[in-house]
Amino acid sequence: MADQESQSVLRRKADAGTQEHQARAMTVAKAMRLGIARVADALMDLPLSAIGIVVERREADACADLMTEGSLLMLLDAPRGRIGAAILSADLAGGLIQQQTMGSVRPPAGEARAMTNTDAALAAPLIDGLLERAEREVEALGDRAVLEGVRFGSRAEEPRMVQMALEAPDFLVIRLTLDMAKGARQGELTLLLPPAPARGGPTNEDDTEGDDTSGTPHESEVAENRTAFTDLVFGLKAYLKMELCKLKMPLADATHMAVGDVLELPPGAFPSARVLAPDGRCVGTGTIGQVDGIRALRLDPKPIYASAPRRRASDQDDLDLPEVQPLEDQDIAQIENDAPVAVPHLPDMSDLADPPDLPELPDIPDLPDFPDLEPEEARAAPIDVDLPDLDDLPDLADLPELAAVREA
C-alpha cells in the first residue's frame, strides 16, 4: 500500500514537471505565433498578429479542401526534392501588397483580383522569414527536421497544379488566422509541410555508400533554380509615376476642387514630364504624346557619354569632331617665350580677286558756327533762318471761323 502511494506521488510530480516543461518549450504553434509578428514587423513594418493557430496532420487527398478559390497558391521547396505548399487567402495577400506598395493596409473593397507572379514575389519574403525563424526556435528535433530548409519555390496557377506537385502521402498542416494592422484586415495563411526525410542511408541507387550529398543541390538543380528566379524577376511589374509639373495653391482652393476644374499649367511644363519611382526618386524624363489615341510617354534616351566617356582614338568616328593636329616642340617653345607662332595648314589666298572700286561720296558742306549759349539763353535767342517764299500757299478762306480766345 505504501509503495503504491509513493509511486502515485512520484507520478504526479513527474506529470507536473512535464506540463511545466511543455508550457515553456518552443513548439511549432508557439514559434509560428511569435515568428509571424516579428518577421512582419522587421520586413514590412506591418502590425501582424496570429489570433488562431491549428497544427494537424492530414493526408494529401484531404489537403485539397484548404485551397479556396481566389487564394494565392505557392509551392515550397525542401531538401531532397520534397515539395510543400503555402496558401494565402485573398484578403491576406491583398493586405501584404498594400503595405509594400502604399505603406498602409485598407479594408477590402469589391471583388478580389486574380493573383499574379508579382504578388507571390512580394509575399515570398514573409514566408521564408517565418520558416527560417521557426526552424531555429523549435526545440523538438522531429519538428525542426520538418522545417529544415523549406523555402519559397514558385507560384502555382491553380489548385490542380498544387495537388499534382504534392507527392508525399501526408503533410504537417499549420493554419494561422492573422489580424492585419489592428483589425484593418483578417486572413489565413496555411502551410503544407512534407514529412522529414529519413536520416542516414543514400536516397537512390546512384548514391555511394559513404557520400552524404542529400542536402547539397546538384549543378542542374542550381541552374534550374537560377533560371526560374531570373524569369520571375523579369516578369515583375514596375509601377512608375509620370509627373508633368508641380502646382502650388491655397489649401482652401484645393479642398473645393471638383471634377471638371481646369488647372493652369506654368509656361514650358507641357509636354515634358518626369518619370518617378514609388519612393519619389526621378528615374528618367520623357515627352507626353499619344499612340493610336492612347496616352503615351516617349522616354528620353540617356546620352552614351554620360555613362561611357569617349576618350579613345577609336571613338573619334562616332563623335563627329574636327581633326586637330598636335603642336610641334618648336611651337610649344615659341608659345612659352611669347613668340609669334606660325599657323599651319592655312589655304592659299593669292588667287583672290581685288575688291571693286567704290563710288566717290559727295562733299559734306560746312556747318555754320553756333555761338556758345547757356540753356536759358538758347531758349530766348531768336532763330535767324532764311525761310523760302510762301506766296504760292493755297487760300484758307473756307475754314470755319474760330471764336476769339480771351486771355485769362
C-alpha positions as a printed Julia matrix, in Angstrom:
408×3 Matrix{Float64}:
   0.0     0.0      0.0
   2.81    2.37     0.91
   4.61    1.53    -2.34
   1.52    2.41    -4.4
   1.13    5.74    -2.59
   4.79    6.63    -3.18
   4.5     5.73    -6.88
   1.37    7.87    -7.16
   3.17   10.84    -5.6
   6.14   10.42    -7.93
   3.82   10.13   -10.93
   2.03   13.35   -10.01
   5.34   15.16    -9.57
   6.58   13.86   -12.92
   3.36   14.9    -14.66
   3.59   18.37   -13.11
   7.19   18.75   -14.25
   6.31   17.57   -17.74
   3.44   20.07   -18.04
   5.67   22.89   -16.81
   8.37   21.99   -19.34
   5.83   21.77   -22.15
   4.5    25.2    -21.2
   7.98   26.68   -21.53
   9.03   24.64   -24.6
   9.03   26.26   -28.02
   6.55   24.26   -30.02
   5.68   24.71   -33.69
   2.49   26.63   -32.84
   4.29   28.95   -30.44
   7.18   29.53   -32.84
   4.76   30.39   -35.63
   2.69   32.74   -33.45
   5.73   34.7    -32.25
   7.62   34.48   -35.53
   4.89   35.84   -37.82
   4.56   39.01   -35.76
   8.31   39.67   -35.57
   9.03   38.86   -39.21
   6.19   41.07   -40.5
   7.38   43.95   -38.34
  11.02   43.57   -39.37
  10.47   43.08   -43.12
   7.37   45.17   -43.85
   6.79   47.35   -40.79
   3.37   45.68   -40.65
   1.44   45.01   -37.4
   0.51   41.34   -37.87
  -0.67   39.01   -35.11
  -1.91   35.43   -35.02
  -5.36   35.2    -33.43
  -5.71   31.48   -34.11
  -3.35   28.57   -34.84
  -4.18   24.98   -35.74
  -1.46   22.35   -36.19
  -2.53   18.95   -37.51
  -1.54   16.16   -39.85
  -3.53   15.5    -43.0
  -3.34   13.07   -45.85
  -2.54   14.52   -49.27
  -6.09   13.96   -50.57
  -7.57   15.85   -47.62
  -5.43   18.93   -48.3
  -7.42   19.85   -51.41
 -10.17   21.38   -49.25
  -7.71   24.05   -47.98
  -7.17   25.57   -51.45
 -10.04   28.04   -51.68
 -10.94   29.99   -54.79
  -9.01   33.24   -55.28
  -6.21   32.33   -52.88
  -2.53   32.88   -53.61
  -1.01   29.43   -54.14
   2.73   28.91   -53.79
   4.93   25.82   -53.91
   7.65   25.35   -51.27
  10.97   23.66   -51.97
  12.57   21.41   -49.36
  15.8    19.39   -49.34
  15.91   16.02   -51.14
  13.29   17.06   -53.68
  10.41   17.37   -51.22
   7.6    19.73   -52.2
   5.29   21.64   -49.89
   2.76   24.44   -50.35
   1.69   27.76   -48.88
  -1.82   29.15   -49.27
  -2.61   32.81   -48.6
  -6.21   33.97   -48.6
  -7.11   36.82   -50.95
  -7.57   39.31   -48.09
  -4.19   38.45   -46.58
  -2.35   38.66   -49.91
  -4.04   41.96   -50.74
  -3.03   43.44   -47.4
   0.6    42.45   -47.91
   0.61   44.09   -51.34
  -0.94   47.29   -49.98
   1.6    47.53   -47.18
   4.57   47.16   -49.51
   3.28   49.42   -52.28
   1.25   52.11   -50.43
   2.63   51.79   -46.9
  -0.75   51.1    -45.28
  -3.42   48.4    -45.12
  -7.0    49.24   -46.06
 -10.2    47.18   -45.62
 -11.13   45.02   -48.64
 -13.45   46.66   -51.16
 -15.11   44.85   -54.05
 -14.14   41.53   -55.53
 -10.61   40.22   -55.16
  -8.48   40.36   -58.29
  -6.61   37.43   -59.81
  -3.22   36.71   -58.25
  -0.02   37.22   -60.25
   3.67   36.36   -60.02
   4.28   39.82   -58.56
   2.01   39.02   -55.6
   3.94   35.82   -54.96
   7.29   37.62   -55.14
   6.12   40.24   -52.61
   4.75   37.6    -50.22
   7.74   35.25   -50.51
  10.0    37.14   -48.02
   7.35   36.78   -45.3
   7.05   33.02   -45.9
  10.81   32.45   -45.98
  11.41   34.59   -42.9
   8.71   32.78   -40.93
  10.0    29.29   -41.82
  13.64   30.23   -41.18
  12.85   31.72   -37.77
  10.66   28.79   -36.72
  13.38   26.34   -37.78
  15.85   28.0    -35.38
  13.5    28.29   -32.41
  11.61   24.96   -32.41
  13.03   22.61   -29.75
  11.7    19.21   -30.84
  14.12   17.56   -33.24
  11.33   15.98   -35.27
   9.58   19.32   -35.84
  12.87   21.0    -36.65
  13.61   18.35   -39.27
  10.26   19.08   -40.93
  11.01   22.83   -41.1
  14.65   22.49   -42.1
  15.45   24.07   -45.47
  11.85   24.72   -46.53
  11.71   27.89   -48.65
   9.6    29.59   -51.33
   9.77   27.92   -54.74
   7.28   29.32   -57.25
   3.68   30.35   -57.72
   1.04   27.84   -58.81
  -1.66   28.91   -61.23
  -4.46   26.69   -59.89
  -5.17   24.09   -57.16
  -4.79   21.21   -59.61
  -1.13   22.08   -60.16
  -0.53   22.1    -56.39
  -2.16   18.7    -55.95
  -0.03   17.25   -58.74
   3.16   18.64   -57.17
   2.44   17.3    -53.66
   3.86   13.77   -53.75
   4.15   12.98   -50.02
   1.44   10.76   -48.52
   0.7    13.16   -45.66
   1.63   16.67   -44.56
   2.04   18.75   -41.44
  -0.67   21.4    -41.81
  -0.21   24.73   -39.99
  -3.18   27.11   -40.26
  -2.69   30.66   -38.95
  -5.59   33.13   -38.73
  -3.95   36.55   -38.89
  -5.07   40.05   -37.97
  -3.51   42.85   -40.0
  -3.0    46.5    -38.98
  -5.09   46.23   -35.78
  -8.24   44.94   -37.42
  -7.99   46.53   -40.88
  -7.98   43.07   -42.45
  -8.04   39.43   -41.44
  -6.81   36.49   -43.47
  -5.49   32.97   -43.26
  -2.06   31.52   -44.0
  -1.85   27.77   -44.47
   1.42   25.85   -44.69
   1.6    22.29   -46.02
   4.96   20.85   -44.95
   6.12   17.45   -46.19
   7.4    14.94   -43.62
  11.07   14.97   -42.69
  13.36   12.77   -44.82
  14.72    9.56   -43.38
  18.06   10.05   -41.65
  21.05    8.03   -42.87
  21.48    5.98   -46.0
  21.53    7.08   -49.64
  18.39    8.44   -51.27
  18.72    6.49   -54.53
  20.7     3.68   -56.11
  23.21    6.02   -57.78
  24.45    7.35   -54.43
  27.59    5.81   -53.0
  27.58    4.36   -49.51
  29.97    6.87   -47.96
  28.64   10.05   -49.61
  26.2    12.31   -47.81
  25.24   14.74   -50.53
  21.5    14.63   -49.93
  21.38   18.22   -48.72
  23.67   19.58   -51.47
  21.87   20.59   -54.69
  23.24   19.35   -57.99
  24.5    21.78   -60.64
  21.44   21.14   -62.79
  19.15   21.99   -59.88
  21.09   25.19   -59.17
  20.92   26.22   -62.83
  17.19   25.42   -62.96
  16.51   27.45   -59.83
  18.57   30.35   -61.16
  16.62   30.29   -64.44
  13.31   30.21   -62.59
  14.37   33.12   -60.38
  15.51   35.13   -63.43
  12.18   34.54   -65.17
  10.37   35.6    -62.01
  12.37   38.82   -61.67
  11.93   39.82   -65.32
   8.23   39.04   -65.03
   7.72   41.56   -62.24
   5.77   44.7    -63.0
   7.4    48.04   -62.23
   4.98   50.75   -61.13
   6.19   54.2    -62.19
   4.52   57.6    -61.91
   4.57   60.33   -64.54
   4.87   63.89   -63.19
   4.05   66.75   -65.53
   4.72   69.61   -63.1
   4.08   70.8    -59.55
   1.48   73.44   -58.72
   1.11   75.49   -55.56
  -2.3    76.65   -54.44
  -4.02   77.64   -51.21
  -5.48   74.81   -49.17
  -8.95   76.34   -49.44
  -8.81   76.15   -53.26
  -7.58   72.57   -53.15
 -10.4    71.43   -50.87
 -13.05   72.95   -53.19
 -11.72   71.28   -56.34
 -14.21   69.15   -58.27
 -14.32   67.07   -61.42
 -14.06   69.31   -64.46
 -11.96   72.06   -62.89
  -9.21   73.39   -65.14
  -5.71   73.97   -63.79
  -3.43   76.48   -65.46
  -0.03   74.94   -66.12
   3.11   77.03   -65.84
   4.79   78.01   -69.14
   7.03   75.33   -70.56
   5.57   72.48   -68.48
   3.96   70.64   -71.39
   4.89   68.22   -72.98
   7.99   67.39   -70.92
   7.45   65.04   -67.95
   9.48   63.29   -65.26
   9.29   59.57   -64.5
   9.25   58.86   -60.76
   9.72   55.65   -58.8
   7.26   54.8    -55.98
   9.66   56.39   -53.47
   9.62   59.71   -55.37
  13.06   59.32   -56.95
  13.36   60.58   -60.55
  14.49   57.74   -62.83
  14.17   59.49   -66.2
  12.47   62.09   -68.37
  10.21   61.89   -71.4
   7.74   63.6    -73.74
   3.97   63.2    -73.45
   2.04   62.23   -76.58
  -0.37   59.63   -77.86
  -0.24   56.46   -79.93
  -3.44   55.27   -81.62
  -5.5    57.55   -79.41
  -3.92   56.25   -76.17
  -1.82   58.43   -73.91
   1.85   57.53   -74.14
   5.22   58.7    -72.91
   8.35   58.6    -75.06
  11.38   58.26   -72.83
  14.4    60.41   -73.48
  17.44   58.2    -74.12
  20.34   58.65   -71.79
  23.41   60.02   -73.6
  26.11   57.46   -74.09
  28.82   59.79   -72.88
  27.02   60.1    -69.5
  27.89   56.52   -68.61
  30.75   55.69   -71.0
  33.02   58.65   -71.8
  34.65   58.56   -75.23
  38.39   59.04   -74.81
  39.99   56.57   -77.21
  41.13   57.27   -80.75
  38.75   54.56   -81.98
  35.78   56.55   -80.68
  36.58   59.62   -82.81
  34.47   58.47   -85.78
  31.28   58.43   -83.63
  31.84   61.89   -82.16
  31.89   63.91   -85.44
  34.7    66.21   -84.26
  37.23   68.07   -86.46
  40.74   66.75   -86.68
  43.25   68.69   -84.57
  46.94   68.46   -85.35
  49.25   68.23   -82.34
  51.72   71.07   -81.73
  55.38   70.52   -82.53
  58.12   71.03   -79.96
  59.31   74.3    -81.51
  55.75   75.67   -81.46
  55.43   74.9    -77.77
  58.77   76.66   -77.11
  57.6    79.75   -79.03
  54.34   79.85   -77.02
  56.25   79.66   -73.75
  58.52   82.55   -74.91
  55.52   84.65   -76.11
  56.89   84.5    -79.64
  54.57   84.54   -82.67
  53.65   81.09   -83.86
  53.03   80.35   -87.5
  49.58   78.86   -88.01
  49.95   75.78   -90.23
  47.61   74.46   -92.9
  46.19   77.85   -93.97
  44.71   77.91   -97.51
  46.48   79.76  -100.33
  44.74   83.13  -100.86
  46.98   84.53  -103.63
  44.34   83.96  -106.34
  41.67   86.07  -104.64
  40.22   88.86  -106.86
  40.74   92.51  -105.97
  37.72   94.25  -104.39
  35.71   96.53  -106.74
  36.2   100.35  -106.72
  33.74  102.17  -104.52
  31.98  105.32  -105.89
  33.12  108.72  -104.65
  30.95  110.25  -101.94
  29.81  113.91  -102.24
  31.41  116.56  -100.09
  29.61  117.46   -96.92
  29.01  121.22   -96.65
  30.47  123.11   -93.74
  28.05  123.63   -90.91
  27.59  127.16   -89.58
  29.18  128.12   -86.34
  26.79  128.15   -83.44
  27.56  130.5    -80.56
  28.1   129.01   -77.15
  24.9   129.75   -75.26
  23.64  128.72   -71.92
  20.38  126.72   -71.87
  18.3   129.7    -70.77
  19.88  131.96   -73.41
  19.43  129.33   -76.1
  15.69  129.18   -75.49
  15.32  133.0    -75.59
  17.62  133.65   -78.58
  15.86  134.39   -81.89
  16.3   131.93   -84.76
  17.87  133.63   -87.73
  16.91  131.33   -90.61
  16.19  132.32   -94.19
  12.76  130.9    -94.98
  11.61  130.28   -98.58
   8.96  132.38  -100.33
   5.49  131.32   -99.23
   3.34  133.24  -101.78
   2.12  130.07  -103.5
   0.35  128.63  -100.46
  -3.41  127.87  -101.01
  -6.17  130.19   -99.83
  -7.61  129.23   -96.41
 -10.89  131.22   -96.67
 -13.06  128.09   -96.45
 -12.0   127.27   -92.9
 -14.66  127.75   -90.17
 -14.47  130.81   -88.02
 -12.88  130.31   -84.64
 -14.01  132.1    -81.52
 -11.52  134.51   -80.09
  -9.69  133.17   -77.11
  -9.62  135.66   -74.3
  -6.62  135.91   -72.11
  -7.27  134.99   -68.51
